[in-house]
Amino acid sequence: MARRPIRLGLFLAVPFALFLLLVSPDDEAGNVPIAVLGGLFLGLLFSVAAGAERLRQRRLRRRGLWDGRS
């Protein structure tokens, strides 16, 4: 999962933005930008978390504390 953090963020941002559009009220005009920004924020959050996990795994392998297998 942490191998490609940007791809993970994009794969999570798009469905979340669509979900925000689905649950938003239909009578407001500003729903699309808010849904897109919310999706991008969540994607960025997951990308940063996956990148941090990737760095943690790299550090553990370098120190010999983890062999890379589950």
WOFEN-V342617 format. One record per residue. N is the residue number from 1. OMEGA is omega in degrees with one decimal (999 if undefined). Layout:
BEGIN
n-><N;N>
omega-><OMEGA;OMEGA>
END
This chain:
BEGIN
n-><1;2;3;4;5;6;7;8;9;10;11;12;13;14;15;16;17;18;19;20;21;22;23;24;25;26;27;28;29;30;31;32;33;34;35;36;37;38;39;40;41;42;43;44;45;46;47;48;49;50;51;52;53;54;55;56;57;58;59;60;61;62;63;64;65;66;67;68;69;70>
omega-><-176.2;-177.0;-179.8;-172.5;-179.5;177.8;176.9;179.2;178.9;179.2;177.4;-177.7;-176.1;178.5;179.6;176.9;177.2;177.2;177.8;176.4;-178.5;-175.5;-179.4;177.8;-174.6;-172.4;-179.7;-174.8;-174.4;-175.8;-175.7;179.0;179.5;178.7;179.5;178.4;177.1;177.3;178.3;177.6;179.7;177.0;177.4;179.1;179.2;177.3;178.8;179.3;179.1;176.8;176.9;177.4;177.5;177.2;178.5;179.1;178.6;179.6;179.8;176.9;-178.6;179.5;179.2;-178.9;-177.3;-176.1;177.2;177.5;179.8;999>
END
